[in-house]
């Protein structure tokens, strides 16, 4: 039993002494990561910076709930939900943000336009037939679109247009 307590006390002393080293390491990682992002940001042209921000916002709004479900039982209850195909919107937004934000190649452009077009088609089709693509509830009148759906849709279309303009400007710079 004494060995157990001795080991426990030794472990606690080591853990307390390690806090400074761990904090110093995390501060170093945060500092070097921030400097990398700052230099990365400074190298981008204005349209590319706007495009980067739009892709980041698209990723953020793909994760947020898009619908408000208000079933009326004994009392009114409100539940926020995401679409059935949420994995598609999140995956496309995530891959587009990382591929286009940090990596440039010819196939990435094709990937971006193809996935954004498919996502826009699903968005529009889902808006026209929400019970088929977004949710499976008996009473559709209890569900309403939230502002986040419209913001995501606007950002997705804006990303498509700004991406096109960014690629045109990059091509004119390097021709």
N, C-alpha and C positions, 0 to 999 in steps of 0.2 A: 504494500500500500504506500509506503514511503517513496518507493521508486516512481510510482504513478504520480504522486504529488510533485516530486522533484522534476520529472519530465514535463508536467503541466506548467510548473513555474518557469522552467527553462524555455518552453515554447512561448509563453506569454511575454517573457523578457525579450526574446528574439523578435516577436511580432511587434512589440512596441518600438524597439530599436529600428525596425525595418520601415516604419511609417515614413520617416524623413526621406529615405532612399526612394521609396515608391512614389511619393509626392514629387520629388525632384525629377524622376523619370517621366511622369505624366506631364509635368510642366515643360520639360524639354520636348516631348512629342508634340504637345499643343503649340509650342512656339515654332518649331520647325515646320509643322503642318500649316500653320497660319502664314509663315513666310513663303512657303511653296505656293499656296493659293493666291497670295498677294502678287507674286511675280508672274504666276500663270495668268491672273486677271489683267495685269498691266500689258501683257503681250497681245491680248485680244483686241480686235477692232470693235467699234461701237455696236454694230449690228450683231456681232458674235456675242458680245456681252449681254445684249437684250435677249438673244436666242438662248443663252445659257440660263438666264433668270427665268424665262418662260418655261423651259424644260424642267427646271427645278420646281416651279409652281405647279406644273402639270403633275409631277410626281406627288407633291404634297396633297393636291386636291383629288388625286385618284384614290388616296387612302381614306379620306374623310367620308362620312355617310352622305348619301345623295337624296334619301327619301325619308319622309316622316310618316309613320304609321300610327294612326289614332283609332284603335278599336274602341267601340262604345259598348262596354259591358255594364256593370252597375255604376261605374264611375269612368270618367274619361282618362285614358292613359296614353302617353306619347312615347313612342319608341323610334329611334333613328336607326335606319338600316342602309346597307350598301346594296349594289346590284348583284344578281346571281353571277354575272360574268365579271365580277370584280377582279378576279385573278388576271384576266386579259388586260384590263386597263392599268392595273398596277405593274404587271410585268412589262408591258410595252413602254409605259412611262419610265420605269426604272432603267431598262436597257437603252432607251433613247437618251436619257440623261447621261448615262455613263459613256455610251459610245460616242455621242456627238459633243458632249461637254469636254471630254478628255482625249479623244482619239480622232484622227482625221485620216480617212482613206476613201477610195471611190465606192467600195461596196457599202460603206456606212450610209452614204447618201441614198442608195437604192433601198436599203433596209429602212431608213427613216421614212421615206415617202410611201413605201408599201405599207408599213405598220400604221403610220398616221392615217392613211387613207382607209385601211380596214377598220381602224378604231373609230373614225368619223362615220363610216357607214353603219357600224354597229350602234353608235350613239344615236344617229338619226332614226334608224330602224327601231331601236329600243324606245325612243321617244314616241314614235307613232304606235307601237304595240308594246307598251311597258309590261303587260302581264306575261308576255312570252319571253322577254329578254332580261327583265330586271327583277321581277318578284313573282311569287306564287301565292297569292292571297285570294280568298273567295270574293271579298268585296273591294273592288278597286277604288271605290269612292272614299275609303278610309285612308288612302295613301296619297300624299302630295309630294311634288318635287321640291327639294330644298334649293336654296340659293347656290349651294356648293356644286350642284349638278350643272347649273347654267354657267357658273364661273369656270368649271372644268371644261365645258364645251367651248366656251369662248377662248380660253387659253390654248386648247388643242388646235383650234382653227388658226389662231394667231401664231402658234408655233410652226404650223405648216407654212404659212405665208412668210414669216420672218426667216424660216429655214431656207426657203426658196431664194429670198433676197440675199441672204448671207452667202449661200453657195454661188450665186451669180457674182457677188462682189469679190469673193475669194478667187473665182475663175478669172475675173478681169485683172486682179492684182498680179496673178502668176502667169498670165499669157503674154 
